[in-house]
């Protein structure tokens, strides 16, 4: 690589936003975290619906009794098993998701709600065995378990829909950024760039999304580091594209 190319690469400041190559492990880690949070939140909301006459602090104690480290580990294992089973069922053999529709179908085909139901049974039983909740409370939760599961299912649907909306926003902001780039309006480019950064933190890493964002990031950073100078050489433009 020539000295000029090295200077350009340094100027681009690679890896600033951690937009690296998408891997199955990164996607799995994202889903473990996001789905885990959604499931825990669903248990919380479901318990509040099932136990309306119990004061807030007691509901929190009951939730904490069920949502132990063992429950979290069980949910993580369930999510991983569901992803493997679901991807096989819908024919994803590359190991990676290409879009959110695949994620949604995988979760459905893999039977996530049924798996959560099994882990929830375990959590309720363990809590009762340890004397953390009494038999009456355990019975109420078991009988109303579908309320919790429906809440979790709705939360998962809302989460996936939100991610799809974020991806649509990213596409729109990229389009806006390109318009302002054409007009050499760096101030508005910066505004769109910050919006893209914000939405990227909300979505699972998908190859097509990350690639488009990385290309824009390289070019944006190059112009910014040159003080807003749009007079880029052919070599600068080519390298910015190659570094995607």
Residue pairs with C-beta under 8 A, 6 or more apart in sequence:
1 9
4 235
5 235
5 239
8 222
8 235
8 236
8 239
8 240
9 239
9 243
11 221
11 222
11 225
11 226
12 218
12 221
12 222
12 225
12 239
12 240
12 243
13 221
13 225
14 218
14 243
16 217
16 221
17 197
17 200
17 213
17 217
19 200
19 210
19 213
19 214
19 217
20 210
22 96
22 205
22 206
22 207
22 210
23 96
24 95
24 96
26 205
27 96
27 97
27 204
27 205
27 206
28 80
28 83
30 204
30 205
31 79
31 83
31 103
31 204
32 76
32 79
32 80
34 159
34 204
35 75
35 79
35 107
35 112
35 156
35 159
36 72
36 75
36 76
36 79
38 152
38 155
38 156
38 159
39 75
39 116
39 152
39 155
39 156
40 67
40 72
40 75
41 155
42 148
42 149
42 151
42 152
42 153
42 154
42 155
42 156
43 63
43 66
43 67
43 120
43 148
43 151
43 152
44 63
45 151
45 155
46 144
46 147
46 148
46 149
46 150
46 151
46 152
47 59
47 62
47 63
47 66
47 141
47 148
48 59
49 144
49 147
49 151
50 140
50 141
50 144
50 147
50 148
51 58
51 59
51 62
51 137
51 140
51 141
54 62
62 127
62 133
62 137
62 141
65 127
65 130
65 132
65 133
66 120
66 123
66 124
66 127
66 133
66 141
67 123
68 123
68 126
68 127
70 122
70 123
70 126
71 119
71 122
71 123
74 119
74 122
74 123
75 116
75 119
78 112
78 115
78 116
78 118
78 119
79 112
79 115
81 110
81 115
82 106
82 107
82 110
82 111
82 112
82 115
83 106
83 107
83 110
84 110
85 109
85 110
85 111
86 105
86 106
86 107
86 108
86 109
86 110
86 111
86 112
87 93
87 95
87 106
87 110
89 106
89 109
89 110
90 102
90 105
90 106
90 109
92 102
92 106
96 207
97 103
97 106
97 204
97 206
98 206
98 207
98 208
99 206
99 208
100 160
100 163
100 164
100 167
100 204
100 206
103 160
103 204
104 160
107 156
107 160
112 156
113 149
113 152
113 153
116 149
116 152
117 145
117 149
120 145
120 148
120 149
121 142
121 145
124 133
124 138
124 141
124 142
125 138
127 133
127 138
128 134
128 135
128 138
133 141
141 148
162 202
163 202
163 203
163 204
166 199
166 202
166 203
167 199
167 203
167 206
167 209
169 195
169 199
170 196
170 199
170 200
170 203
170 209
170 212
170 213
171 212
173 192
173 195
173 196
173 199
174 192
174 196
174 212
174 213
174 216
176 188
176 192
177 189
177 192
177 193
177 196
177 216
177 220
180 186
180 188
180 189
180 192
181 189
181 219
184 230
186 223
186 224
186 228
186 230
189 220
189 223
190 220
190 224
193 216
193 217
193 220
196 213
196 216
200 209
200 213
203 209
211 244
214 243
214 244
215 240
215 241
215 244
218 240
218 241
218 243
218 244
219 237
219 240
222 232
222 236
222 240
223 229
223 230
223 232
226 232
232 240
